[in-house]
Amino acid sequence: MTKHVLLVFTSPVEGMEDEYNAWYNDVHLGEVLTADGFVRAQRFKASEMLPSVTEHEYIAIYEIEDLDPSEAMKSLNGTAGSFTMTDAIELKQSKMMLASQVSDLVEA
């Protein structure tokens, strides 16, 4: 079965990074996983070692399995109204991208 990922690029409001990270890690990741098809979530901070492809500081990766991605996104949109939000996230600049698996996982 093909796997899909939802990549979410966000940044905190200036001066609110600790609150943003606490909310994202302790509240928001779990809320998104209540949507049908969403099975795993993890966040990363963009490295300063390489030129960035985005102006955002953080990336959340949500894995979608066993459900067509359009159905998973419908489920996510249906549950989003009940999510606990925070003023610590810069929502206007946030971006999302849905991607579908094109190869098997290769491991060392």
C-alpha positions in Angstrom: 0.0 0.0 0.0 1.3 3.5 -0.9 2.2 5.7 2.0 1.7 9.4 2.1 3.1 12.3 4.2 1.8 15.7 5.0 4.6 18.1 5.5 3.7 21.2 7.5 6.2 24.2 7.5 5.7 26.6 10.4 7.4 29.1 12.6 6.7 30.5 16.1 5.7 34.1 16.7 8.8 36.0 17.8 9.6 35.6 21.5 7.1 32.7 21.9 9.2 29.7 20.7 9.0 27.8 24.0 5.2 28.1 24.1 5.0 27.2 20.4 7.2 24.0 20.9 5.3 22.9 24.0 1.9 23.3 22.3 3.1 21.6 19.1 4.8 18.6 20.8 2.4 18.1 23.7 -1.0 19.0 22.1 -1.1 19.5 18.4 0.7 16.4 17.1 -1.7 14.2 19.1 -4.7 16.1 17.9 -3.8 15.6 14.2 -3.4 11.9 14.8 -7.1 11.6 15.7 -7.9 12.2 12.1 -8.5 9.0 10.0 -5.5 7.7 8.2 -2.9 9.7 10.2 -0.7 7.2 12.0 2.6 8.9 13.0 3.9 12.4 13.5 7.3 13.9 14.2 8.8 17.4 14.1 12.1 18.7 13.0 13.9 22.1 13.3 15.6 23.3 10.1 19.3 23.2 10.2 21.4 26.3 9.7 24.2 24.2 8.1 22.7 24.2 4.6 20.8 26.8 2.6 17.1 26.4 3.3 14.4 25.7 0.8 11.9 27.4 3.1 11.8 30.4 5.4 10.2 28.3 8.1 12.0 27.2 11.2 10.1 23.9 11.8 8.8 21.0 9.8 6.1 18.6 11.0 5.8 15.3 9.2 2.6 13.4 9.4 2.4 9.9 8.0 -0.8 8.7 6.3 -1.5 5.0 5.8 -4.4 2.7 4.8 -6.5 5.6 3.5 -6.6 7.6 0.3 -4.8 10.9 1.0 -7.8 12.9 -0.1 -10.0 11.1 2.4 -7.4 11.6 5.1 -7.3 15.3 4.4 -11.2 15.4 4.5 -11.0 13.8 7.9 -8.3 16.2 9.0 -10.4 19.2 7.9 -13.4 17.8 9.7 -11.6 17.5 13.0 -9.5 20.7 12.7 -12.3 22.8 14.2 -11.9 21.1 17.5 -8.1 21.5 17.7 -6.6 23.5 20.5 -4.7 26.4 19.0 -2.1 28.9 20.3 -1.2 32.4 19.6 2.5 31.3 19.5 2.3 29.9 15.9 2.6 32.2 12.9 -0.4 30.8 11.0 -0.5 33.2 8.1 2.9 32.1 6.9 2.4 28.4 7.4 2.6 26.1 4.4 1.6 22.4 3.8 2.5 19.9 1.2 1.1 16.4 0.6 3.5 13.9 -0.9 3.1 10.2 -2.0 5.6 7.4 -1.7 7.3 6.5 -5.0 9.9 3.9 -3.6 10.3 1.4 -0.9 12.2 2.5 2.2 15.9 1.9 1.8 17.9 1.4 4.9 21.7 1.1 5.6 
